[in-house]
């Protein structure tokens, strides 16, 4: 009997493995949910990042999957991943560096879905101070969120200028960051290009002043990995695969509803989050809508190479000390077909 060439055998084996994985994935969503209650800790007050979740809830997509989903705003910016780690919530909206830092200390959390993809984050700087590079932060007071990921981004920027946080006063301005920047109480703040920067420049235009400067962290040594991801506790995920898959399937439907009828949800955001007005919320929704999608137009999928690059940076920045397999940080296993 003629033996199958090794290369062909490997290809056939891989094909069967992919078929088996696909069938297992389909079976996962096809089974009843192991629980009917899920709590999601959001990243902040309601805004565009939470659109698919609120749309899925308000349109009954979670109910169709046998789930009751509560979306809660965190008391502090560091709460989301902590609550999932302690199994006080099933999912949280969090960040790539926070996933890596948690696993580095033995906390079993995993990213189950990519949310907003580009790292549209940086420092917003008052132009009247004459600061032309991060070196100009020396001796100044700057506002940087206490979220570990944001501090790591900022430290990477400072390292490019041979500075550390000890060379300046770094404070966490909380939700007052834009107000304090505009009032001149801070020389710069960390912020997103499609939220804080947008809002701050709108006010500058009304005051007849030039726009704030914006220095993206990705221009100062930070790789352009996913901005926000959805995290779950490993133990809970293992025990609730059908609930996880059904939750993500409903959220995917929520994204399409959100994209088709954004005005409904922008009004809801404006009612629940008056840090931004209705037009601001509409602008943020428009600017972020495509950021949910991968290059091939898919929702939630994650790429090992993105996590590998992120890990190299995190090791360099000493955010983590243990080199793990990149796929220890994330999984696509629970995504619906």
Order of alpha helices (4+ residues) and beta strands (2+ residues): alpha-beta-alpha-alpha-beta-alpha-beta-alpha-beta-beta-beta-alpha-beta-alpha-beta-alpha-beta-beta-alpha-alpha-alpha-alpha-alpha
